[in-house]
């Protein structure tokens, strides 16, 4: 016996007629009769008195009708509770991002999430891709916004936007114009993370693809702030999205050069692990992330970016 059996039984009992119940349920009368017969056989009791005027519940039928009513009420309550829970959002939510993305997105995202889910305890985490991916796999982080790694087989992701990568130099760096061919990166001393981090992998990939050797002046696995400080101190140059150095460029302390022939873009994606059950409400959270990111792009607050699906004439790495 299951809930469908109880619903059918209650409809017959309340209709007082198998034919009327069949009309309400949109089923054949013979099907209703057969299922009532199977239910009586399974329970070992007679549920209805049958006559030419219809059917009426037996004493056992009346008893089962009470259980059917309780079951129906429980199903309604369960559905209501699930809807309310979905509206309230997850009890706790941890969102991670790499530094540039976190600086741009977390403020607006925090306001949007607290407005939508006031009861949810939201935690933001900023970190390097390797750190975030490790915590994502361990379950400490629910969702991340990342520059998509070259090898992402263990991840589920939803592409968000692509972001142009620039050469970043001291303000008085002796380079003509405002662009630099990708192949000329080999002539510039670069400050980059060590090999397991995204920007280093990006430059090494470009070097192999376009035939130059990366000139690594320093390796820095600290924050982008430290890398920018090293560039300001003329220890070398680096490659970063322009959004990472907006303030320094506006103040005349750093300068950026677009990489051309071709221009180089990285894909930013909303990421979660394949090997974990998706937390309740996470889909709605990803839509909020997408909406806030789109607003930043369209306002020009996330420069040199193209929203996913809007196209970009560039080489994505």
C-alpha positions in Angstrom: 0.0 0.0 0.0 1.3 3.4 -0.9 0.1 7.0 -0.9 -1.5 6.6 -4.4 -3.6 3.7 -3.1 -4.8 5.8 -0.2 -5.7 8.8 -2.4 -7.6 6.5 -4.8 -9.4 4.8 -1.8 -10.3 8.1 -0.3 -11.7 9.4 -3.6 -13.9 6.3 -3.9 -15.1 6.6 -0.3 -15.9 10.4 -0.6 -17.5 10.0 -4.0 -19.7 7.1 -2.9 -19.4 5.6 -6.3 -16.6 3.9 -8.3 -17.9 5.5 -11.5 -17.9 9.0 -10.0 -14.4 8.4 -8.6 -13.2 7.2 -12.0 -14.5 10.5 -13.6 -12.7 12.6 -11.0 -9.4 10.7 -11.2 -9.6 10.5 -15.0 -9.3 6.7 -15.0 -11.3 3.7 -16.2 -13.9 2.4 -13.9 -12.5 -1.1 -14.3 -9.1 0.1 -13.3 -10.5 1.7 -10.1 -12.4 -1.5 -9.3 -9.3 -3.6 -9.8 -7.1 -1.5 -7.7 -9.7 -1.4 -4.8 -9.8 -5.2 -5.1 -6.0 -5.5 -4.9 -5.9 -3.2 -1.9 -8.6 -5.3 -0.1 -6.6 -8.4 -0.9 -3.4 -6.9 0.4 -4.9 -5.7 3.6 -7.1 -8.8 4.1 -10.2 -6.8 4.9 -13.4 -5.7 3.1 -13.2 -1.9 2.6 -16.6 -1.2 1.0 -20.2 -2.4 1.0 -21.3 -2.5 -2.6 -24.9 -2.0 -3.8 -26.7 -0.8 -6.9 -26.6 2.8 -5.4 -22.9 2.8 -5.1 -20.4 2.0 -2.3 -20.1 2.9 1.4 -17.1 2.2 3.6 -17.1 -0.7 6.0 -16.0 -0.3 9.6 -12.5 -1.1 8.5 -12.9 1.2 5.5 -13.8 4.1 7.9 -10.7 3.3 9.9 -8.5 3.4 6.8 -10.2 6.6 5.7 -8.9 8.3 8.8 -5.4 7.2 7.9 -5.9 8.4 4.4 -6.9 11.8 5.6 -3.9 12.0 7.9 -1.6 10.9 5.1 -3.0 13.5 2.7 -2.6 16.2 5.4 1.0 15.1 6.0 1.8 15.3 2.3 0.4 18.8 2.1 2.4 19.8 5.1 5.6 18.3 3.7 5.1 20.2 0.4 4.5 23.4 2.3 7.5 22.9 4.5 9.7 22.2 1.4 8.5 25.3 -0.3 9.1 27.4 2.8 12.5 25.9 3.2 13.4 26.7 -0.4 12.2 30.3 0.1 14.3 30.6 3.3 17.4 29.3 1.5 20.2 27.2 3.0 21.0 27.5 6.7 24.7 28.1 5.9 26.3 29.1 2.7 30.1 29.4 2.0 31.1 31.1 -1.2 34.8 31.5 -2.3 36.5 33.5 -5.0 40.0 34.4 -6.1 41.1 37.9 -5.0 40.2 40.1 -8.0 36.8 38.4 -8.3 36.2 38.7 -4.5 37.1 42.3 -4.4 34.6 43.1 -7.2 31.8 40.8 -6.4 31.6 40.1 -2.7 30.1 43.5 -1.6 27.2 43.4 -4.0 26.7 39.7 -3.5 26.6 40.1 0.2 23.8 42.6 0.0 21.8 40.6 -2.5 22.1 37.3 -0.5 21.1 38.9 2.8 18.1 40.6 1.1 17.0 37.3 -0.5 17.9 34.9 2.4 17.9 36.9 5.6 18.1 33.8 7.8 21.1 32.3 5.9 24.5 32.5 7.5 26.8 33.6 4.7 30.6 33.2 4.7 32.9 34.5 2.1 36.3 33.1 1.5 39.1 34.6 -0.6 42.0 32.5 -1.7 44.2 31.1 -4.5 42.6 28.7 -6.9 44.5 25.7 -5.5 43.3 26.5 -2.0 39.7 27.0 -3.0 39.6 23.9 -5.2 40.9 21.8 -2.3 38.2 23.1 0.1 35.6 22.8 -2.6 36.3 19.1 -2.9 36.4 18.6 0.9 33.0 20.2 1.3 34.1 23.3 3.2 33.0 25.5 0.4 29.6 25.2 -1.3 30.3 27.2 -4.5 33.2 29.2 -5.9 33.7 31.9 -8.6 37.0 31.1 -10.3 39.1 31.6 -13.3 38.4 28.2 -14.8 41.5 26.0 -14.6 42.9 24.4 -17.7 42.0 20.9 -16.4 38.6 21.0 -14.8 37.4 17.4 -15.1 36.5 17.0 -11.4 34.3 20.1 -11.5 30.8 21.1 -12.5 30.8 24.7 -13.7 28.6 27.3 -15.2 30.4 29.8 -17.5 29.9 33.4 -16.3 32.1 35.7 -18.4 35.5 36.1 -20.0 38.1 38.6 -18.9 40.9 40.1 -20.8 44.4 39.7 -19.4 46.9 42.7 -19.6 50.6 43.2 -19.0 51.0 45.3 -15.8 54.1 47.4 -15.5 55.4 50.4 -13.4 54.0 53.7 -14.7 57.2 54.8 -16.3 58.0 51.4 -18.0 59.8 52.1 -21.4 57.3 50.5 -23.7 55.7 52.4 -26.6 51.9 52.5 -27.1 49.3 50.7 -25.1 49.5 47.2 -26.5 52.1 44.4 -26.7 52.1 41.3 -28.9 51.9 38.1 -27.0 55.2 36.9 -28.5 57.0 39.9 -27.0 56.2 38.7 -23.4 59.5 36.7 -23.6 61.4 39.9 -23.5 59.9 41.1 -20.3 60.9 40.1 -16.8 57.8 38.8 -15.1 56.6 38.2 -11.5 54.3 35.2 -11.5 53.0 32.5 -9.1 54.7 29.2 -9.1 53.8 26.5 -11.6 50.6 25.2 -10.0 48.8 28.5 -10.0 46.6 29.9 -12.9 48.5 32.9 -14.2 51.8 31.0 -14.3 50.1 28.2 -16.2 48.5 30.8 -18.5 51.9 32.3 -19.4 53.6 29.0 -19.9 50.8 27.9 -22.2 51.1 31.1 -24.2 54.9 30.6 -24.4 54.5 27.1 -25.8 51.7 28.1 -28.2 53.4 31.3 -29.6 57.0 30.3 -29.4 58.8 32.2 -26.7 60.4 31.4 -23.3 58.9 33.0 -20.2 61.4 35.3 -18.4 60.5 34.7 -14.7 62.2 37.4 -12.6 60.4 36.4 -9.3 57.9 33.8 -8.2 55.2 35.1 -5.8 52.5 32.9 -4.3 51.2 35.6 -2.0 48.2 37.8 -2.6 47.8 40.0 -5.7 48.5 43.0 -3.4 52.0 41.6 -2.9 52.6 41.1 -6.6 51.4 44.6 -7.3 53.8 45.9 -4.6 56.7 44.1 -6.3 55.8 45.7 -9.6 55.6 49.1 -8.0 59.0 48.5 -6.5 60.3 47.7 -10.1 61.1 44.1 -9.3 59.5 43.1 -12.6 56.2 43.2 -14.4 53.2 40.8 -14.3 50.1 39.8 -16.1 46.7 40.5 -14.5 43.1 41.4 -15.5 42.8 45.2 -15.6 40.1 45.0 -12.9 42.9 44.0 -10.4 44.8 47.3 -10.9 42.1 49.9 -11.6 43.0 52.1 -8.6 46.7 52.0 -9.2 46.3 52.8 -12.9 43.9 55.7 -12.2 46.5 57.1 -9.7 49.3 56.8 -12.3 51.2 54.3 -10.2 50.9 51.4 -12.6 50.3 51.0 -16.4 48.6 48.2 -18.3 49.1 47.1 -21.9 46.6 45.0 -23.8 48.0 41.7 -25.0 47.3 41.4 -28.8 47.9 39.2 -31.8 45.8 37.7 -30.3 44.2 39.3 -27.2 44.1 36.8 -24.3 41.1 36.1 -22.2 40.4 33.9 -19.2 37.0 32.3 -18.5 35.4 33.1 -15.1 32.9 30.4 -14.0 30.6 29.5 -11.1 32.1 26.2 -9.9 31.0 23.3 -7.6 32.3 19.8 -7.2 30.8 16.8 -9.2 31.2 14.4 -6.3 28.9 16.1 -3.8 25.2 16.5 -3.5 24.2 20.0 -4.5 23.0 22.0 -1.4 19.4 23.1 -1.3 18.8 26.4 -2.9 22.2 26.5 -4.6 20.7 27.0 -8.1 19.0 30.1 -6.9 22.2 31.3 -5.3 24.1 30.9 -8.6 21.4 33.0 -10.4 22.0 35.8 -7.9 25.8 35.5 -8.5 25.1 35.7 -12.3 22.8 38.8 -11.9 25.3 40.7 -9.7 28.2 39.9 -12.1 26.2 41.0 -15.1 25.3 44.3 -13.4 29.0 45.0 -12.7 29.9 44.3 -16.3 27.2 46.4 -17.8 28.0 49.3 -15.5 31.7 49.1 -16.5 32.7 48.3 -12.9 34.2 45.0 -14.1 36.3 46.3 -17.1 37.4 44.4 -20.2 34.9 41.6 -19.7 32.3 39.9 -21.9 29.3 38.1 -20.4 29.0 34.4 -21.4 27.0 34.1 -24.5 27.7 37.6 -25.8 30.9 36.6 -27.7 34.4 37.9 -27.7 37.0 38.0 -30.5 39.9 36.7 -28.4 42.0 33.6 -27.5 40.7 32.0 -24.3 43.3 30.3 -22.2 
